[in-house]
Amino acid sequence: MKILIIGAGPAGLTAAYELLAKNNNDHEVIILEESSYMGGICKTVIHNGNYLDLGGHRFFTRVQEVSNWWQNIMPSQGALPYDYKTLGREAVITPGGPDPEKTDRVMLLRNTLSRILFKRKFFDYPVSLRLSTLRNMGFITSITAGFSYIKSLIFRRKENSLEDFYINRFGKKLYSMFFENYTQNLWGRHPSEISPEWGSQRIKGLSIAAIIRDLFHSDSKRSEPSLSNNFAYPKLGPGQLWEITAQEIIKLGGRIITGAKVIALNKSGDVITGLEYVKDNQTVTLTGDIIISSMPLKDLIAGLNDVPERIKFIASGLPYRDYMIAGILIKSLALKNETRIRTLGGIVPDNWIYVHDKSVKMGRIQVFNNWSPYMVNDVEHTVWLGLEYFCNEGDSFWSMSDSEFAELAVNEMLKLGLIKSLDDVLDSHVERVRKAYPAYFDTYEHIDELREFLDSINNLYCVGRNGQHRYNNIDHSMCTAFEAVKNILSGTQDKSNIWNVNTDKEYNESR
Ligand SMILES: Cc1cc2nc3c(=O)[nH]c(=O)nc-3n(C[C@H](O)[C@H](O)[C@H](O)COP(=O)(O)OP(=O)(O)OC[C@H]3O[C@@H](n4cnc5c(N)ncnc54)[C@H](O)[C@@H]3O)c2cc1C
């Protein structure tokens, strides 16, 4: 069988690897990838010796099959990485594992720390009830937040929107401090326009009541931010894992055609007989027996022939949120490390920082020095940041030139007190990511009809994040590929197992 896979992101590459590794090369496997990178949204871009992760991708999963897979491609550290070794910090070591100081093919194990920056002060993420929280909020704000919470308990709102959902759980004051602006920034819509369903999926179990319960839990009496959570991270950023996977796929006999944008799929009855892609301005037709697609559902349907009008309407109305990140290299960070966690250069220990300040458009700050010291060319004397912005393709942010956008980001850094002057900035690089977030608005409510239509095409398997229009993380995206391959190899027609990945509404991150 000839199997055509659209997209060399985590889902497409996982599917190809699984097919080739599990089937002794019985199948011809071809991946078509529009860009020149491996890893899709999860790629790593190298700029003047500094590695930019588009987002900050934690490798974290509860699925054993996924952790085994990662371990097979990139074994876990067998010795401490440079920073932990220099600073005397502890981390889990896998006996016999590779030494990050000697080899690149190694998965680091990092402590997670992320906080909220609001009015130049740090708050725990998620918000917790510690003395420092109340001190940072100030007496008046703390009292107002307390009364506003009590009011929300007495006057319960009917939950018609995400705004109602948050206010019922936190009160209006805390909602306006910690949720309203960030949500509006992320989705480009006010929480009053977003379904409450989103809240139950993303912040299940989080409320003031839960925070108060947490206060009496011994771990919350700590005076330092928690470092109890770990995540895995490839030494040179997430794209490294996918570059290695691509090399393994080629070794196993697979083909990866880069710079190949799939523009049409030829449907005949209930099967797809092949597809068309454009490479170097030439249109190429390829026949295939099976199609695994991780391209956005909106584009997939637009490229298919013989689609009912209703299905076209649903697919064309699916919304997305796009994303821009400015990699900014600075001499030093003006934020003070007031924790007891030791870092190279004494910088704040956070992996990423949520920005809740209404005076800026910045959504998050990635501190790549703390993700992997090997991602920064001069980790002792410079700080490599990723300033994240949520936007829509074609809007005023998206249309800026790279230098205009970097200038805007740097000005916001000044406003937030991240740097003292423009002289601190050494270098910058801008990346744009289309369809970074599949959104659950507009025609999304009819997605089941779209799914039913797609399932009626016998040899088509939709996998991944945009491939299913679901907020799938790396592990979920990989699991959809595992399930698709299982079905292909066993000849199972029912595709519900592929769609059922990540539907339990429990967000895979802790709390
Ligand atoms: C800011 C941000 C932070 C994130 N952080 C995390 C995290 O910490 N942990 C985590 O687990 N997940 C995280 N994710 C999610 C993770 O990035 C995705 O789950 C994962 O990349 C999805 O893999 P995929 O293969 O489905 O899709 P993608 O990564 O989008 O890959 C799809 C590929 O298909 C290609 N393609 C699309 N259309 C065509 C076409 N017509 N022809 C040919 N090729 C095409 C694209 O170029 C791309 O390479 C984050 C996402 C974002 C946006």
The ligand as a MOL file (V3000), in Angstrom:
LIG
                    3D

  0  0  0     0  0            999 V3000
M  V30 BEGIN CTAB
M  V30 COUNTS 53 58 0 0 0
M  V30 BEGIN ATOM
M  V30 1 C 2.1960 28.5640 21.5450 0
M  V30 2 C 2.0170 27.0800 21.6560 0
M  V30 3 C 2.5540 26.3980 22.7460 0
M  V30 4 C 2.3930 25.0280 22.8660 0
M  V30 5 N 2.9290 24.3990 23.9480 0
M  V30 6 C 2.7840 23.0650 24.0850 0
M  V30 7 C 3.3570 22.3810 25.1970 0
M  V30 8 O 3.9740 22.9930 26.0750 0
M  V30 9 N 3.2100 21.0330 25.2670 0
M  V30 10 C 2.5200 20.3240 24.3190 0
M  V30 11 O 2.4260 19.0950 24.4370 0
M  V30 12 N 1.9620 20.9480 23.2570 0
M  V30 13 C 2.0750 22.2830 23.1110 0
M  V30 14 N 1.5350 22.9200 22.0260 0
M  V30 15 C 0.7800 22.1190 21.0440 0
M  V30 16 C 1.6760 21.4490 19.9830 0
M  V30 17 O 2.4180 22.4350 19.3050 0
M  V30 18 C 0.7750 20.7100 19.0050 0
M  V30 19 O 0.0160 19.7540 19.7130 0
M  V30 20 C 1.4960 19.9350 17.9320 0
M  V30 21 O 2.4490 20.7020 17.2660 0
M  V30 22 C 0.4670 19.4600 16.9120 0
M  V30 23 O 1.0730 18.5970 15.9970 0
M  V30 24 P 0.4050 18.3390 14.5670 0
M  V30 25 O 1.3280 17.4390 13.8320 0
M  V30 26 O -0.9860 17.9430 14.7120 0
M  V30 27 O 0.3250 19.7720 13.8780 0
M  V30 28 P 1.3970 20.8350 13.4530 0
M  V30 29 O 2.4800 20.9220 14.4430 0
M  V30 30 O 0.6150 22.0500 13.1360 0
M  V30 31 O 2.0120 20.2480 12.1080 0
M  V30 32 C 1.2730 20.2230 10.9090 0
M  V30 33 C 2.2410 20.2280 9.7410 0
M  V30 34 O 1.4750 20.1450 8.5440 0
M  V30 35 C 2.0150 21.0350 7.5880 0
M  V30 36 N 0.9370 21.3820 6.6460 0
M  V30 37 C -0.1970 22.0700 6.9000 0
M  V30 38 N -0.9330 22.2000 5.7730 0
M  V30 39 C -0.2420 21.5650 4.7990 0
M  V30 40 C -0.4780 21.3640 3.4100 0
M  V30 41 N -1.5740 21.8380 2.8020 0
M  V30 42 N 0.4470 20.6660 2.7000 0
M  V30 43 C 1.5730 20.1840 3.2780 0
M  V30 44 N 1.8460 20.3650 4.5970 0
M  V30 45 C 0.9490 21.0380 5.3410 0
M  V30 46 C 2.4940 22.2230 8.4040 0
M  V30 47 O 3.4850 22.9480 7.7070 0
M  V30 48 C 3.0530 21.5250 9.6430 0
M  V30 49 O 4.4110 21.2220 9.5230 0
M  V30 50 C 1.6680 24.2960 21.8850 0
M  V30 51 C 1.1380 24.9870 20.7900 0
M  V30 52 C 1.2880 26.3550 20.6700 0
M  V30 53 C 0.6960 27.0720 19.5000 0
M  V30 END ATOM
M  V30 BEGIN BOND
M  V30 1 1 1 2
M  V30 2 1 2 3
M  V30 3 2 2 52
M  V30 4 2 3 4
M  V30 5 1 4 5
M  V30 6 1 4 50
M  V30 7 2 5 6
M  V30 8 1 6 7
M  V30 9 1 6 13
M  V30 10 2 7 8
M  V30 11 1 7 9
M  V30 12 1 9 10
M  V30 13 2 10 11
M  V30 14 1 10 12
M  V30 15 2 12 13
M  V30 16 1 13 14
M  V30 17 1 14 15
M  V30 18 1 14 50
M  V30 19 1 15 16
M  V30 20 1 16 17
M  V30 21 1 16 18
M  V30 22 1 18 19
M  V30 23 1 18 20
M  V30 24 1 20 21
M  V30 25 1 20 22
M  V30 26 1 22 23
M  V30 27 1 23 24
M  V30 28 2 24 25
M  V30 29 1 24 26
M  V30 30 1 24 27
M  V30 31 1 27 28
M  V30 32 2 28 29
M  V30 33 1 28 30
M  V30 34 1 28 31
M  V30 35 1 31 32
M  V30 36 1 32 33
M  V30 37 1 33 34
M  V30 38 1 33 48
M  V30 39 1 34 35
M  V30 40 1 35 36
M  V30 41 1 35 46
M  V30 42 1 36 37
M  V30 43 1 36 45
M  V30 44 2 37 38
M  V30 45 1 38 39
M  V30 46 1 39 40
M  V30 47 2 39 45
M  V30 48 1 40 41
M  V30 49 2 40 42
M  V30 50 1 42 43
M  V30 51 2 43 44
M  V30 52 1 44 45
M  V30 53 1 46 47
M  V30 54 1 46 48
M  V30 55 1 48 49
M  V30 56 2 50 51
M  V30 57 1 51 52
M  V30 58 1 52 53
M  V30 END BOND
M  V30 END CTAB
M  END
